[in-house]
């Protein structure tokens, strides 16, 4: 009887244990993945803090605090505040908006008459009480999402800290286990970290920049600039329609209460200052500048590739896709480069 080789037994046990490890940690896999990618994105910041503080622990702690304050605190504030606003919505405002929309529908200018059948059809079954009920339902859904998001955010922050603190040890251990040559490991880590660094800082910078522009404008109009600035910052991550999701409701509301001047201002300001000047002209310059400052010439990434990887990630994975999309793209391209190098060596 042939004896079973020990390595076959080991690999069988390994596959068995990996299956149960997956079942055990499956609820945390997304959080661990996002935290690891964020740690890779900010590895440059971590190294600078280590040099200045002389402590890996202190550097990881400071990086974690910075991430929580810049990335998660604003979104948590928005979700909490927006939920409260929806639960305390004044039905009289909804009635005014409904009456105004109904008046517009029946008094459209000649050049917009083609829209009248669609507008009438949209308003036909719309009732103010239904809007109030929908607002409460939406508030409940957002509240539920907020609780889930905050839980996920806390897990990501915790895993992010440990990824920074134990990152080098874990990476070295994986290299030893899979016996990955030092040159290949360096290439993969360099390609992934350079792409993720550019993506992370580009997302953060443009969201803060465009959110601040919109927040200042609506604060000038008497609204909560911080709340709507944060919302616009995250909405700006959505290509093409992101900004419109914010300024169109403002325009409709201002028109419904008779503030035609404010409605025109928010439309012109959003289109000219934010969409054309900031998003179309300044945003690519910001990405290019970050690309030049963070990575050297060899590691610089094409701005168009970064843009489409973010768009594809958002479409495939939702909010966290803006992190996963570029990571998947960078890892794939790094593997292609690795294969190309091996073929060049053996040819």
Secondary structure, DSSP 8 states (H G I E B T S, - for coil): -----HHHHHHHHHHHHHHHHHHHHGGGHHHHHHHHHHHHHTHHHHHHHHHHHS-HHHHHHHHHHHHIIIIIHHHHHHHHHHHHHHHT--HHHHHHHHHHHHHHHHS--GGGGGGHHHHHHHHHT--HHHHHHHHHHHHHHHHHHHHHHHHHHHHHHHHHHHHHHHHHHHHHHHHHHHT--HHHHHHHHHHHHHHHHHHHHHHHHHHHHHHHHHHHHHHHTTS-HHHHHHHHHHHTTSTTTTTHHHHHHHHHHHHHTT-HHHHHHHHHIIIIIIIIIIIIIIHHHHHHHHHHHHS-GGG---HHHHHHHHHHHHHHHGGGHHHHHHHHHHHHHHHHHHHHHHHHHH-
